[in-house]
Amino acid sequence: MITALLTDFGHEDPYVGIMKGVLLSRAPEARIVDLSHGVAPQDVRSAALQLWAAVPYFPEGTLFLCVVDPGVGSKRAVLWARGRRHQYLAADNGLLTLAARRDSFREVRAVTNRSLWLPCVSRTFHGRDLFAPTAGALLAGLPPSELGPRRRGFRRLRWPKARRRSQKIRGEIVAVDRFGNAVTNIPSKGLKLGTVFKAGGAEAKLMPCYSAARPGAALAVAGSYGFVELSVREGSFAARTGVRAGEAVHAG
């Protein structure tokens, strides 16, 4: 089984490597893929979007181990979920919101079996002490029924839908990537090239690709997530305009 790691730990500290060490101690044959460790610190919403984007492209049966956990050390639950194609481990903080839609969750459990965890569980590093050993146990063949009791539901993020009326579109920015592209919640399918989007005091015309704009010009493109992204060719839309997640986007 493949394990895909998604965290906000970055690469400057040993946290990711330590998690892998614990996991491999429990499941030496595990195959680990680093989905991303560049999620902005505590940015659960961005993590949810990245997980949603990755779900269709991994082999069936992948275990997504997601540690973007601002509530570490609190009474928030840790969840295991089984979807139509994959399994997931994450804190109950909304991170699984979009994956649940895309992968049609069929079973959710609270991870309460403390015998799976490391003997000393810190209040700051559940990725090492709780998530990684639990994932290792699952990879080594532990039946999910031994994780803990079933849960009916789990916390979900507010995820706004774009609105279309006649020729007008209203949406919002849901994430900003490392290139400074502002990812919106406006589906790009069916939109006409030349549609003008406005955000952060700038206008960006929908173009087929980055090279269709002159260097330094703002433009909109159909991004890899399937949503409109506001960009600057060879630059950063976010740096130019100061936009952040949650800000409005208009067209028409």
N, C-alpha and C positions, 0 to 999 in steps of 0.2 A: 504494500500500500504506500502511496506517495503522501507525504505530509508537506503542506504548503504553509510557510510561516508568514504572518502579517503582523508587524509590530510598529511602534513608534520609537524604538530603541536607538535607531541610527547605527553607525558603525564605529564611532569613536571609543565606545566603552565595550567591555567584554560580555554584556548581557546576552546578546544573541548567541554567541559561542557557548556560554555556560548553559543556556537552554538546550542547545543541540547536544551538549555533553550529557546532560541528564536524560534526555530522550533516548540517546543512543545507548546509554547504560541499561535502559529497560528493554530496548528493541534494537539490538546491534545491526540488524539487517535493514533498518529503516532507510528509505530514500527521501531526502529532505530537499525541498525547493524553497528558495528565498523569494517569496512573492514580492514583498517590499518591507523595508525597515525604515523607510523615509517618510512615513506618515507624520505630519506635524504633531508635536507633543499634545496628547489628550484630545486629538481631533477625531472623535468617534464618527462623525458624519462623513468625513473624507475616507476613513477606513471602510465604512459601510459601502461607499461608492466603489472603492477599489476592489473590494471583495465581490461585489455584484458584477463588475467588469470581468473578473477572472473566472467566475464559476463555469461558463460554457466551454472553456478552453482546456480544462484539465481532465485527465482520464477518469472514468467512472470509478467511484470508490475513494477518491482523494479525501484525506482528512485535512481540513483547513483549521490551523491552529492560530487563533487571532488574539493578540494581547495588546490592545489599546484600551487601557483600563484606568481612567482617572479615579475610580472608586476603590482601588486596591487597598486592602486592609479593612474595608468597611464590611457591613453586613450584606452587601450586594451579592446576588447568587452568581455562581459559575454554571454555565449551561453546556450541555451536549445536545446536538440536534442531528437528526437524520433526514435528509431530503430525498428527492426522487433519485438523485445521482451521487450525492456526496454526504460526508459527515462534517460536523463543525464543533469546535470548542471555543467559547468566548464568554466574557462577562455579560451579565444581563443588564446591558446599558444602551441597547438599541443598535449595536453594531450588526446584528443579524437581520435587521429590518428588510433590506433589499434582497439579500440572499434568500430569505424565506419566500419572497414573491417569485423569484426566478427559479428556485429549485423545489418549490412545493413541499415544504416541511411536512413530514408525516409523524414524527415523534420528537418530543423534547423532554429532557431529563435534567434535574438539578444534580450537580456533581457534589455529593455529600459524603462519599465513602472516604474517610480520612486515612484509611489504611493504604490508599494508593499514593498519598502525598509523601513528601520527604518528612523525616522525623521532626525537624524544627521548621515551622512555617513562619517566615518573616511577615511583617505588615507592609512591606514595600516591594517585594519581588515574588509575587505569585506566579509569574512566568516560569521561574526556576522551580519553586517549591510545590506548586499545585498543577499548573497547566501542563508542563513538560512531562512530569511523571505519569499523569493521567493519560496523556497522549501515548506515551510509551507503553503503558499497560494495554491500551486499546490495540495498538499495532502488534503487540505480542499475543493477542487473541482473547483479551478480556471481553466477556459478553457485556454489551452496554447496559443490560438490566442490573448489573452490579455497581453501576456508577452512583445510582440514587433514584429517588422517586420520579415518576412522570410529572410533567408540568403541563397544565392546560394552555397557558399563554406565556408571553414574555414581553419585556419592554420594547416598544417600537418608537422610532424617531418620527417626528413630524416631517413628512417629505412632500413638499408642495408640488402640485401639478401645474404645468403651463396652461394658460387659457387662451383660446382663440375665438374671436368674434369678428365675423366678416374678414376684412384684410388686416385686422389688428391682432397682435400677439403680445401677451404679457407673461413674463416668467421671472426667474431670478437666478443668480449665480449660486451654484451649490458647492463649488470647489475651485481652487486655484492650483495649478500644477507647478512643478519646479521650473518650467520655462516661462511662467507668468501668464499662461493661457487661462482665461476665465471660463470654466466649464459651466454651462447653463443647464436648466432642466427642460429646455425646449427641444423636442425631438426634431432631428434634421430631415427625416424622411418626408418627402413631398414638398419641401420648401423650394421656391424658385431662386435660382442664382440672381444676384442683384438685390435681394431683400436687404434692407438696411436695419441694423440693430443699434440701439442706443443704450449705453450704460456708462456711468462714471463721467458724464459730460463728453463722451466721445461717440463717434459714429463708426460702424464697421459694416461694410457691405459683404454679403455672402458670396464667396468665390470658390472655385473648384479645388484650389490648393494654395499653399503659402506663396509659391513662386508666381502666382497670378497677380500678386500685389507688388508694388515697388518696394525696395528696401526701406524700412522705417515706417511704412504705412500700416494703419490699422485695417484689419479685415476680420470677417467671420468665416469659419470653415465647419464642415460636417466632421466632428471629431470621432476618434476611435470608439468612444463610449456610445455613439449613436445620437449624441446631442450637439447642438450648436456650441462652438467655442469661439470666444472673442480673443483675437491675437494681434500681435504686431510682427510683421515679417522681420526676422533677425533681431527681435527685441522682445520686450515684456509688456503686455497689455496692463497687467496689474501694477507694475512699477510706473507706467505712464499715467494711469488714471487713479490709482489708489483704491481700486475696487476690492471688495472682500466678499466672502460667502454671505448670502442673505440679501445682497443688494439687488434692486430691481433691474430688469432688462425689458426693453420695449421694442416693438417693430411695427411698421405700418402706420 
